[in-house]
Amino acid sequence: MSHTATGTEPAQPPPEDDHAFFGQPRGLMTLSGLEVWERFSFLGMQAILVLFFADKVSDGGMGMDPGTAASVSAAYGTLVYLVSVAGGWLADRILGSYRAVLYGGILIACGHYAMAVPTATMTWVGLGLISAGTGLLKPNVASMVGKLYRTEDQRRDAGFALYYMGINIGAFAGPLVTGWLGEHASWHWGFSAAAVGMTLGLIQYVAGRRHLAGRKHAAEYALAPGPMRRAVLTIAAGVVAAALVATALAGWLTMDRFVDVLTLVSVIAPVVYFVVMFRSPRVTPEERGRLRPYVVLFLASVVFNFILFQAYSTMMLLASTNARTEIFGFHFPASWYASALGAFEVALAPVVAAVWARMGPRQPHASNKIAIGVILGGLSFLLMVIPTSGHADDTYRMAAWWIVGSYLLLGLGDILLETSGMSATTKLAPKAFASQTMALWFLSLALANGIQAQIVKLYGEVSNPAYFGVNGAIAVAAGVAVIAAAPWLKRTMHPVH
């Protein structure tokens, strides 16, 4: 069937002689540059978002208590990853990857500009636009990176490593700029910096569009009249239904209830996905057998990301109230701690890749790499028990190295889990659900945020040692459980190493 009937990208093999960007295709520079600025804006904003929510109204904040601020911030993350599933569908069926990423970037930029306006209404409008835009952009940029290479091109893995490094460069730089502006000028100046960053990313994305494989003329994105009509009607019906539900629940749907609804959806969505895949006649018995161990990997991802995402919520709150913001006599905003995570991942990713390459067939099985990542995430929280214990009140200040050390463990764990998890996802996915299984991996992030939105409500209600100790211990126990299941996982995940 032709691409005009399916909405998929046409076959346009990328050139084999394009080695202009460190031996990689020019398009990789365009896409990596976009991700640098997208992560700069997204994580730069997220580093100060929870602090903005928790700050006093008189100081320009929203006046929420710390637990509520962390919960709302987590709910926002849940919404972003839930929308990414719809973003992948829109790219496949209607927009194509290039336009999905372009429109997503425009929505993100508009959202940040909206948040730069110092009113509560524009804050919520901005977060809604950013959620929709990120849902369009994130699941489709990586697929565009893959289209830069022919199937047999040996540069693919190295290209993705450069791309991943771009992500973490943005994650490192964003909080430095937005954090400084947010804490020395105003929170909305910080949001403005995020807006400018996303705008720069869009400019270089459009300027480099000719180097992107699979980019088509606008008319070529169109579906055939029948499928287009059904797709538009489906979207319109969804928008109308959402509007009717929102109207009906306008008086009932408080902020706390909205957070609860998102958590419920984050639980239901992956369960439905797994049930559909297990019951589908298009999934062979052999593929169904490989889905069983994937459930374990999915749950491991949920546990780890529950810890990881708190680097931008409870850890930011802890840093702002109980950590010193001085190293070697230099004072810095508390939100700069978030940059440490990106810095460690930029530095450690090539080291980890070199270690695995040197070990070759002796390297740990993918499930054990994931398990070690989960354990490191738990240890990053357990480490915080030491400096937060033994204080009669909440006026103590821990040395900066405690939080930096926690982020070191968390960054290494993220590299181990995400690289192995996404690779295993592509190999364990049933052929009939190849793209949707990657969407399912994104749903593990949504579920992690959904659970976080409930658990972080306890932050400030229980002691810090109890909060970080219990959550960290659960993560370590989950990682040990995955290691204990290694013999079964190795057997059922074959041929994944």
C-alpha positions as CSV (number, residue, x, y, z in Angstrom):
1,M,0.0,0.0,0.0
2,S,1.4,3.5,-0.8
3,H,2.3,5.9,1.8
4,T,-0.5,8.2,0.9
5,A,-2.9,5.5,2.1
6,T,-1.1,4.8,5.3
7,G,0.4,8.1,6.4
8,T,3.8,6.5,6.9
9,E,7.1,8.0,5.7
10,P,8.1,7.0,2.1
11,A,11.2,4.9,1.6
12,Q,14.0,7.4,1.0
13,P,17.3,5.7,1.7
14,P,19.7,8.2,3.2
15,P,23.0,8.8,1.4
16,E,25.9,6.6,2.4
17,D,28.6,9.2,1.8
18,D,27.3,11.8,4.4
19,H,30.0,11.9,7.1
20,A,30.0,15.6,7.8
21,F,29.2,15.5,11.5
22,F,32.0,13.7,13.4
23,G,31.7,10.9,10.8
24,Q,27.9,11.0,11.0
25,P,25.1,12.4,8.7
26,R,24.5,16.1,8.8
27,G,21.0,15.4,9.9
28,L,22.3,14.1,13.2
29,M,23.6,17.6,14.0
30,T,20.2,19.1,13.3
31,L,18.3,16.6,15.5
32,S,20.9,16.5,18.3
33,G,20.9,20.4,18.3
34,L,17.1,20.3,18.6
35,E,17.3,17.9,21.5
36,V,20.0,20.1,23.2
37,W,17.6,23.0,23.2
38,E,14.5,21.0,24.0
39,R,16.1,19.5,27.0
40,F,17.5,22.9,27.9
41,S,14.0,24.3,28.0
42,F,12.2,21.3,29.5
43,L,14.6,20.4,32.3
44,G,15.6,24.0,32.8
45,M,12.0,24.8,33.5
46,Q,11.4,21.7,35.5
47,A,14.4,22.4,37.8
48,I,12.7,25.6,39.0
49,L,9.0,24.5,38.6
50,V,8.7,22.8,42.0
51,L,10.5,25.8,43.7
52,F,8.1,28.2,41.9
53,F,5.1,26.2,43.1
54,A,6.4,26.1,46.7
55,D,7.6,29.7,46.9
56,K,5.5,32.3,48.7
57,V,3.0,34.3,46.7
58,S,4.6,37.5,48.0
59,D,7.9,36.3,46.4
60,G,6.3,35.5,43.1
61,G,5.5,31.8,43.7
62,M,2.3,29.9,43.9
63,G,2.3,29.4,47.7
64,M,1.8,25.6,47.7
65,D,3.1,23.4,50.6
66,P,6.1,21.3,49.6
67,G,4.2,18.0,49.3
68,T,1.6,19.5,47.0
69,A,4.2,21.3,44.9
70,A,6.1,18.1,44.3
71,S,2.8,16.2,43.6
72,V,1.6,18.8,41.0
73,S,5.1,18.8,39.4
74,A,5.0,15.0,39.1
75,A,1.4,15.1,37.7
76,Y,2.7,17.4,35.0
77,G,5.4,14.8,34.1
78,T,2.7,12.1,34.0
79,L,0.7,14.1,31.5
80,V,3.7,14.7,29.3
81,Y,4.4,11.0,28.9
82,L,0.8,10.0,28.5
83,V,0.4,12.5,25.6
84,S,3.5,11.1,23.9
85,V,1.6,7.9,23.0
86,A,-0.9,10.1,21.1
87,G,2.0,12.0,19.6
88,G,3.4,8.9,18.0
89,W,0.0,8.0,16.6
90,L,-0.5,11.4,15.0
91,A,3.0,11.2,13.4
92,D,2.3,7.8,12.0
93,R,-1.2,8.5,10.7
94,I,-1.5,12.2,9.8
95,L,1.5,14.5,10.3
96,G,4.6,12.5,9.6
97,S,7.7,12.7,11.8
98,Y,9.1,16.0,10.6
99,R,5.9,18.0,11.0
100,A,5.0,16.3,14.3
101,V,8.4,17.5,15.7
102,L,8.0,20.9,14.2
103,Y,4.5,21.5,15.5
104,G,5.5,20.0,18.9
105,G,8.4,22.4,19.2
106,I,6.2,25.4,18.3
107,L,3.7,24.4,21.0
108,I,6.5,24.0,23.6
109,A,7.9,27.4,22.8
110,C,4.5,29.0,23.0
111,G,4.0,27.2,26.4
112,H,7.2,28.6,27.8
113,Y,6.4,32.1,26.5
114,A,3.0,31.8,28.2
115,M,4.7,30.8,31.5
116,A,6.8,33.9,31.2
117,V,3.7,36.0,31.9
118,P,3.4,36.4,35.7
119,T,-0.2,35.2,36.2
120,A,-1.5,31.9,37.5
121,T,-3.8,31.4,34.5
122,M,-1.0,31.7,32.0
123,T,1.1,29.3,34.1
124,W,-1.5,26.5,33.7
125,V,-2.0,27.4,30.0
126,G,1.7,27.2,29.4
127,L,2.1,23.8,31.1
128,G,-0.8,22.5,29.0
129,L,0.9,23.7,25.8
130,I,4.3,22.2,26.8
131,S,2.7,18.9,27.7
132,A,1.0,18.7,24.2
133,G,4.1,19.8,22.4
134,T,6.5,17.5,24.2
135,G,4.1,14.6,23.5
136,L,4.4,15.4,19.8
137,L,8.1,16.0,19.8
138,K,9.8,13.4,22.1
139,P,8.6,10.1,20.6
140,N,9.3,11.2,17.0
141,V,12.8,12.8,17.2
142,A,14.4,9.4,18.0
143,S,12.7,7.8,15.0
144,M,14.0,10.5,12.8
145,V,17.5,9.7,14.0
146,G,17.0,6.1,13.0
147,K,15.9,7.2,9.5
148,L,19.3,8.8,8.9
149,Y,20.9,5.4,8.5
150,R,20.5,2.4,6.3
151,T,19.7,-0.8,8.1
152,E,23.3,-2.1,7.5
153,D,25.0,1.2,8.5
154,Q,27.5,0.4,11.3
155,R,27.5,4.0,12.4
156,R,24.0,3.8,13.9
157,D,24.9,3.0,17.5
158,A,27.6,5.7,17.6
159,G,25.1,8.1,16.2
160,F,22.6,7.4,18.9
161,A,25.4,7.8,21.5
162,L,26.1,11.3,20.1
163,Y,22.4,12.0,20.1
164,Y,22.0,10.9,23.8
165,M,25.0,13.1,24.7
166,G,23.2,16.1,23.1
167,I,20.2,15.3,25.4
168,N,22.3,15.5,28.5
169,I,24.2,18.6,27.4
170,G,20.8,20.4,27.4
171,A,20.0,18.8,30.7
172,F,23.2,20.2,32.1
173,A,23.0,23.7,30.7
174,G,19.2,24.3,31.2
175,P,19.1,24.5,35.0
176,L,22.2,26.7,35.1
177,V,20.6,29.5,33.1
178,T,17.0,29.2,34.3
179,G,18.0,28.6,37.9
180,W,20.2,31.7,38.0
181,L,17.5,33.8,36.5
182,G,14.7,32.3,38.5
183,E,16.4,32.9,41.9
184,H,18.1,36.2,41.1
185,A,15.6,37.9,38.9
186,S,12.2,36.2,39.0
187,W,10.8,32.7,38.3
188,H,9.2,34.1,35.1
189,W,12.5,35.3,33.8
190,G,13.7,31.7,34.2
191,F,10.7,30.5,32.2
192,S,11.5,33.2,29.5
193,A,15.0,31.7,29.1
194,A,13.4,28.3,28.5
195,A,11.3,29.9,25.8
196,V,14.3,31.4,24.1
197,G,16.1,28.1,24.2
198,M,13.3,26.3,22.5
199,T,13.0,29.0,19.8
200,L,16.7,28.6,19.0
201,G,16.2,24.9,18.7
202,L,13.3,25.4,16.2
203,I,15.3,27.8,14.1
204,Q,18.2,25.4,13.6
205,Y,15.8,22.5,13.1
206,V,14.1,24.3,10.2
207,A,17.4,25.5,8.8
208,G,18.8,22.0,8.7
209,R,15.6,20.3,7.4
210,R,17.1,19.5,4.0
211,H,19.5,17.0,5.8
212,L,16.7,15.0,7.4
213,A,16.0,11.7,5.7
214,G,12.3,11.0,5.0
215,R,11.3,14.7,5.0
216,K,8.6,15.2,2.4
217,H,6.6,17.9,0.7
218,A,3.6,18.9,2.7
219,A,1.1,17.4,0.3
220,E,2.8,14.0,0.6
221,Y,1.8,13.7,4.3
222,A,-1.8,13.6,3.5
223,L,-3.8,10.4,4.1
224,A,-6.2,9.1,1.5
225,P,-9.6,10.8,1.9
226,G,-11.2,7.9,3.7
227,P,-8.5,7.4,6.4
228,M,-8.0,11.2,6.7
229,R,-11.7,11.7,7.4
230,R,-11.8,8.9,10.0
231,A,-8.6,10.3,11.7
232,V,-10.0,13.9,11.8
233,L,-13.3,12.7,13.1
234,T,-11.6,10.6,15.8
235,I,-9.5,13.6,16.9
236,A,-12.5,15.9,16.9
237,A,-14.6,13.4,18.9
238,G,-11.8,13.1,21.4
239,V,-11.5,16.9,21.8
240,V,-15.3,17.3,22.2
241,A,-15.5,14.4,24.7
242,A,-12.6,15.9,26.7
243,A,-14.3,19.3,26.7
244,L,-17.6,17.8,27.8
245,V,-16.0,15.8,30.6
246,A,-14.0,18.9,31.8
247,T,-17.2,21.0,31.8
248,A,-19.2,18.4,33.7
249,L,-16.4,18.0,36.3
250,A,-15.5,21.7,36.5
251,G,-16.9,22.0,40.0
252,W,-15.6,18.6,41.2
253,L,-12.2,18.5,39.6
254,T,-9.9,20.2,42.2
255,M,-6.2,20.1,41.8
256,D,-5.8,17.1,44.1
257,R,-8.5,15.2,42.2
258,F,-6.9,16.0,38.9
259,V,-3.6,14.6,40.1
260,D,-5.5,11.5,41.3
261,V,-7.2,11.1,37.9
262,L,-3.9,11.3,36.1
263,T,-2.4,8.7,38.4
264,L,-5.3,6.4,37.7
265,V,-4.9,6.8,34.0
266,S,-1.2,6.1,34.3
267,V,-2.0,2.8,35.9
268,I,-4.8,1.8,33.5
269,A,-3.0,2.7,30.3
270,P,-0.1,0.2,30.5
271,V,-2.3,-2.6,31.9
272,V,-4.6,-2.2,28.8
273,Y,-1.6,-2.2,26.5
274,F,-0.2,-5.4,28.0
275,V,-3.6,-7.1,27.9
276,V,-4.2,-6.2,24.3
277,M,-0.7,-7.4,23.3
278,F,-1.0,-10.7,25.2
279,R,-4.4,-11.5,23.7
280,S,-3.8,-10.3,20.2
281,P,-3.9,-13.1,17.5
282,R,-1.2,-11.2,15.7
283,V,1.3,-12.0,18.5
284,T,2.9,-15.4,18.0
285,P,3.4,-17.8,21.0
286,E,7.1,-17.2,20.8
287,E,6.6,-13.4,20.9
288,R,4.1,-13.8,23.8
289,G,6.8,-15.7,25.7
290,R,9.2,-12.8,25.3
291,L,6.6,-10.4,26.6
292,R,6.5,-12.0,30.0
293,P,10.1,-11.0,30.9
294,Y,9.4,-7.6,29.4
295,V,6.8,-7.1,32.1
296,V,9.6,-7.4,34.7
297,L,11.8,-4.9,32.8
298,F,8.8,-2.5,32.6
299,L,8.2,-2.6,36.3
300,A,12.0,-2.2,37.0
301,S,11.8,1.0,34.8
302,V,8.9,2.2,36.9
303,V,10.7,1.8,40.1
304,F,13.9,3.5,38.9
305,N,12.2,6.4,37.3
306,F,10.1,7.0,40.4
307,I,13.4,7.8,42.0
308,L,14.9,9.6,39.0
309,F,12.1,12.1,38.5
310,Q,12.4,13.2,42.1
311,A,15.7,14.7,41.2
312,Y,13.5,17.6,40.0
313,S,11.0,17.6,42.8
314,T,11.8,16.4,46.4
315,M,15.5,16.6,45.9
316,M,15.1,20.2,44.6
317,L,13.0,21.0,47.7
318,L,15.6,19.4,50.0
319,A,18.4,21.3,48.3
320,S,16.6,24.6,48.6
321,T,15.9,24.2,52.4
322,N,18.6,21.9,53.8
323,A,21.7,22.0,51.6
324,R,24.5,24.4,51.4
325,T,24.6,26.3,48.1
326,E,28.4,27.0,48.3
327,I,31.4,25.1,46.9
328,F,34.9,26.4,47.4
329,G,33.5,29.8,48.4
330,F,31.3,30.1,45.3
331,H,27.6,30.6,46.0
332,F,25.0,29.2,43.5
333,P,21.2,28.7,43.2
334,A,19.8,25.5,44.7
335,S,18.4,24.6,41.3
336,W,21.9,24.2,39.9
337,Y,22.1,20.9,41.7
338,A,19.9,19.6,38.8
339,S,22.7,20.3,36.4
340,A,24.9,17.8,38.2
341,L,22.7,14.9,36.9
342,G,23.2,16.0,33.3
343,A,26.9,16.6,33.7
344,F,27.4,13.1,35.2
345,E,25.5,11.5,32.4
346,V,27.5,13.3,29.7
347,A,30.8,12.3,31.4
348,L,29.8,8.7,32.2
349,A,28.0,7.6,29.1
350,P,31.2,7.1,26.9
351,V,32.9,5.4,29.9
352,V,30.1,2.9,30.2
353,A,30.0,2.3,26.5
354,A,33.8,1.7,26.5
355,V,33.6,-0.7,29.4
356,W,30.9,-2.8,27.6
357,A,32.9,-2.8,24.4
358,R,36.0,-4.0,26.2
359,M,34.1,-6.7,28.0
360,G,32.4,-7.9,24.8
361,P,30.5,-11.2,25.4
362,R,31.6,-11.1,29.1
363,Q,29.4,-8.1,29.9
364,P,26.4,-8.5,32.1
365,H,23.1,-9.6,30.7
366,A,20.7,-6.8,29.8
367,S,18.4,-7.7,32.8
368,N,21.3,-7.4,35.2
369,K,22.3,-4.0,33.8
370,I,18.8,-2.8,34.4
371,A,18.8,-4.3,37.9
372,I,22.1,-2.6,38.8
373,G,20.6,0.7,37.5
374,V,17.6,0.2,39.8
375,I,19.9,-0.6,42.8
376,L,22.0,2.5,42.1
377,G,18.8,4.6,42.1
378,G,17.8,3.2,45.5
379,L,21.3,3.8,46.9
380,S,21.1,7.5,45.8
381,F,18.1,7.9,48.1
382,L,19.6,5.8,50.9
383,L,22.7,8.0,50.8
384,M,20.5,11.0,51.8
385,V,19.5,9.2,55.1
386,I,23.0,9.9,56.5
387,P,23.1,13.8,56.3
388,T,19.4,14.2,57.1
389,S,19.5,12.1,60.3
390,G,20.0,13.1,63.9
391,H,18.7,16.7,63.7
392,A,16.3,18.1,66.3
393,D,14.9,20.7,63.9
394,D,14.8,21.5,60.2
395,T,17.5,24.3,60.2
396,Y,20.5,22.1,59.4
397,R,22.5,22.5,56.2
398,M,24.2,19.5,54.7
399,A,27.4,19.8,52.6
400,A,26.8,20.1,48.8
401,W,28.7,16.9,48.2
402,W,25.9,14.8,49.6
403,I,23.4,15.7,46.9
404,V,26.1,15.7,44.2
405,G,27.0,12.2,45.3
406,S,23.4,11.1,45.2
407,Y,23.1,12.5,41.6
408,L,26.3,10.7,40.6
409,L,24.7,7.3,41.6
410,L,21.4,8.3,39.9
411,G,23.2,9.4,36.7
412,L,25.1,6.1,36.4
413,G,21.9,4.2,37.1
414,D,20.0,6.1,34.4
415,I,22.7,5.3,31.8
416,L,22.6,1.6,32.7
417,L,18.8,1.3,32.8
418,E,17.7,3.5,29.8
419,T,20.3,2.3,27.3
420,S,19.7,-1.4,28.1
421,G,15.9,-1.0,28.5
422,M,15.3,0.7,25.2
423,S,17.5,-1.7,23.4
424,A,15.7,-4.7,24.9
425,T,12.4,-3.1,24.1
426,T,13.2,-3.1,20.4
427,K,14.3,-6.7,20.5
428,L,11.5,-8.1,22.6
429,A,8.6,-6.2,20.9
430,P,6.2,-8.4,18.8
431,K,6.4,-7.5,15.1
432,A,2.8,-6.4,15.0
433,F,3.4,-4.0,18.0
434,A,6.9,-2.8,17.3
435,S,6.2,1.0,17.6
436,Q,3.6,0.6,20.3
437,T,6.0,-1.4,22.5
438,M,8.3,1.6,22.5
439,A,5.2,3.7,23.4
440,L,4.7,1.2,26.2
441,W,8.2,2.0,27.5
442,F,7.2,5.7,27.6
443,L,4.2,4.6,29.7
444,S,6.6,3.2,32.3
445,L,7.7,6.8,32.8
446,A,4.1,8.0,33.0
447,L,3.3,5.4,35.6
448,A,6.5,6.3,37.6
449,N,5.4,9.9,37.6
450,G,1.8,8.9,38.5
451,I,3.0,7.0,41.5
452,Q,5.4,9.8,42.5
453,A,2.5,12.3,42.4
454,Q,0.9,10.3,45.3
455,I,3.9,9.4,47.3
456,V,5.6,12.8,47.3
457,K,2.5,14.1,49.2
458,L,4.2,12.5,52.2
459,Y,7.3,14.8,51.8
460,G,7.3,17.2,54.7
461,E,4.7,15.0,56.5
462,V,7.3,12.4,57.6
463,S,10.9,12.9,58.5
464,N,13.4,13.2,55.7
465,P,15.4,10.1,56.8
466,A,12.2,8.0,56.8
467,Y,11.0,9.4,53.4
468,F,14.3,8.8,51.6
469,G,15.2,5.6,53.5
470,V,12.0,3.8,52.8
471,N,11.8,4.7,49.1
472,G,15.4,3.9,48.6
473,A,15.2,0.6,50.3
474,I,12.2,-0.4,48.2
475,A,14.1,0.4,45.0
476,V,17.2,-1.6,46.2
477,A,14.9,-4.6,47.0
478,A,13.3,-4.4,43.6
479,G,16.7,-4.4,41.9
480,V,17.8,-7.4,43.9
481,A,14.6,-9.2,43.0
482,V,15.4,-8.7,39.3
483,I,18.9,-10.1,39.8
484,A,17.3,-13.1,41.6
485,A,15.1,-13.6,38.6
486,A,18.1,-13.5,36.2
487,P,18.2,-17.2,35.3
488,W,14.6,-17.1,34.2
489,L,15.0,-13.8,32.4
490,K,18.0,-14.9,30.5
491,R,16.2,-18.0,29.3
492,T,12.9,-16.3,28.3
493,M,14.6,-13.1,26.8
494,H,16.6,-15.0,24.3
495,P,18.1,-13.8,21.9
496,V,18.5,-10.6,23.9
497,H,21.9,-10.7,25.7
